[in-house]
Amino acid sequence: MLSQKMIDKLNEQIKVEFESSNLYLQMAAWCSWKGYEGGEAFLNLHSEEERMHMMKLYTYLGETGALAVISAMEKPQAEYDSLASMFEQILEHERFVTSKINDLVALAYEEKDFSTLNFLQWYVAEQHEEETLFSSLVDKIKLIGHDGRGLYLIDKELRKQATAAAAAPAEG
């Protein structure tokens, strides 16, 4: 049985994951608008992935007899200065999500809620992967540059990553 504090924090994380999904969907729309087809495909996949993260929390709460609460969310930023600044913002956002997951893990440990602690280990590993991925993309953008050719290569890399992710088996 989950404590009310844990239920509240897990519901807050549902909102964080839902907002992440919406943010990436909006970023995909911006990429489409700017002609970054690879960026659009990549961010659409990440939007779906974040929704899946939200649904895992939703399901877990239901399985424990708690009510999952879907909160209102803020409208995401619609326009960006550049592809580089957008990916830097994504990296910062993923670091924020990691901090929220770490807070949940700390609470589960503090409350000796070992079932939730076990459940959250997947999110800990996932956030490590996300931060590594986006840090690598930010580094590549800095390395390749922001001129026309550099942006073309980055968009091509994003398309390649989106294609590989789409072909991979779904996360569980």
C-alpha positions in Angstrom: 0.0 0.0 0.0 1.4 3.4 -1.0 1.5 6.3 1.3 -0.5 9.4 0.3 2.8 11.3 0.0 4.1 8.6 -2.5 0.8 8.7 -4.4 1.0 12.5 -4.7 4.6 12.4 -5.9 3.9 9.7 -8.4 1.0 11.7 -9.7 3.3 14.7 -10.0 5.6 12.6 -12.0 2.7 11.7 -14.3 2.4 15.4 -15.0 6.2 15.7 -15.6 6.1 12.9 -18.2 3.0 14.2 -19.9 4.5 17.7 -20.1 7.7 16.1 -21.6 5.6 14.4 -24.2 3.9 17.6 -25.1 7.1 19.6 -25.1 8.8 17.1 -27.6 5.7 17.1 -29.7 5.8 20.9 -30.0 9.5 20.7 -30.7 8.8 18.2 -33.5 6.2 20.6 -34.9 8.9 23.4 -34.9 11.3 21.1 -36.6 8.7 20.3 -39.3 8.1 24.1 -39.7 11.8 24.7 -40.2 12.3 21.8 -42.6 14.2 19.5 -40.2 12.5 16.3 -41.1 15.0 14.1 -39.2 14.5 16.3 -36.1 10.7 16.0 -36.5 10.8 12.2 -36.7 13.3 11.9 -33.8 11.2 14.2 -31.5 7.9 12.6 -32.5 9.4 9.3 -31.3 10.6 10.8 -28.1 7.2 12.4 -27.5 5.6 8.9 -27.8 8.3 7.5 -25.5 7.5 10.1 -22.8 3.8 9.3 -23.0 4.7 5.6 -22.5 6.7 6.7 -19.4 3.5 8.5 -18.2 1.4 5.4 -18.8 3.8 3.1 -16.8 3.2 5.4 -13.8 -0.5 5.5 -14.5 -0.6 1.7 -14.6 1.5 1.3 -11.5 -0.7 3.5 -9.5 -3.8 1.6 -10.6 -2.1 -1.7 -9.7 -1.5 -0.5 -6.2 -5.1 0.6 -5.7 -4.3 4.3 -6.0 -6.0 6.8 -8.2 -3.9 8.2 -11.1 -4.6 11.9 -11.5 -4.0 13.6 -14.8 -3.3 17.2 -14.1 -3.5 20.3 -16.3 -0.3 21.3 -17.9 1.2 24.5 -19.3 1.5 25.1 -23.0 5.0 24.4 -24.2 7.2 27.0 -25.9 6.4 27.0 -29.6 9.4 28.6 -31.2 13.2 28.2 -30.8 16.2 30.3 -31.8 18.0 27.4 -33.3 18.2 23.6 -33.4 21.3 23.9 -31.2 19.5 25.9 -28.5 16.5 23.6 -28.7 18.6 20.5 -28.0 20.4 22.3 -25.2 17.0 23.0 -23.7 16.1 19.3 -24.0 19.2 18.3 -22.2 18.4 20.7 -19.3 14.8 19.4 -19.3 16.1 15.8 -19.1 18.3 16.8 -16.2 15.2 18.2 -14.4 13.3 15.0 -15.0 16.3 13.0 -13.6 16.1 15.2 -10.4 12.4 14.4 -10.1 13.0 10.7 -10.5 15.8 10.9 -7.9 13.4 12.6 -5.5 10.9 9.8 -5.9 13.6 7.2 -5.3 14.7 9.0 -2.2 11.2 9.1 -0.9 10.6 5.4 -1.6 13.8 4.6 0.2 12.9 6.8 3.1 9.5 5.2 3.4 10.9 1.7 3.0 8.5 1.3 0.0 10.6 -1.4 -1.7 8.0 -2.2 -4.3 8.0 1.4 -5.6 11.8 1.6 -5.2 12.1 -1.5 -7.5 9.6 0.0 -9.9 11.5 3.3 -10.1 14.8 1.6 -11.0 13.7 1.4 -14.6 13.2 5.2 -14.6 16.7 5.7 -13.1 18.3 3.7 -16.0 16.1 5.4 -18.6 17.1 8.8 -17.4 20.8 7.9 -17.6 20.2 6.9 -21.2 18.3 10.1 -22.0 20.9 12.4 -20.5 23.7 10.5 -22.3 21.8 10.6 -25.6 21.0 14.3 -25.5 24.4 15.3 -24.2 25.9 13.5 -27.1 23.6 15.2 -29.6 24.5 18.7 -28.1 28.2 17.8 -28.4 27.7 16.7 -32.0 25.9 19.9 -32.9 28.7 22.0 -31.3 31.3 19.9 -33.2 29.6 20.0 -36.6 28.5 23.6 -36.4 25.5 25.6 -37.2 26.0 26.4 -40.9 23.8 24.9 -43.6 26.0 21.8 -44.1 26.3 21.2 -40.3 22.5 21.5 -39.8 22.0 19.1 -42.7 24.3 16.6 -41.2 22.7 16.9 -37.8 19.2 16.5 -39.3 20.5 13.4 -41.1 21.9 12.0 -37.8 18.5 12.6 -36.1 16.7 10.8 -38.9 19.2 7.9 -38.6 18.5 7.7 -34.8 14.8 7.9 -35.3 14.9 5.1 -37.8 17.0 2.9 -35.5 14.7 3.6 -32.5 11.6 2.9 -34.6 13.1 -0.5 -35.7 14.1 -1.5 -32.1 11.7 -3.5 -30.0 9.4 -1.5 -27.8 10.5 -0.7 -24.2 8.8 -2.5 -21.4 
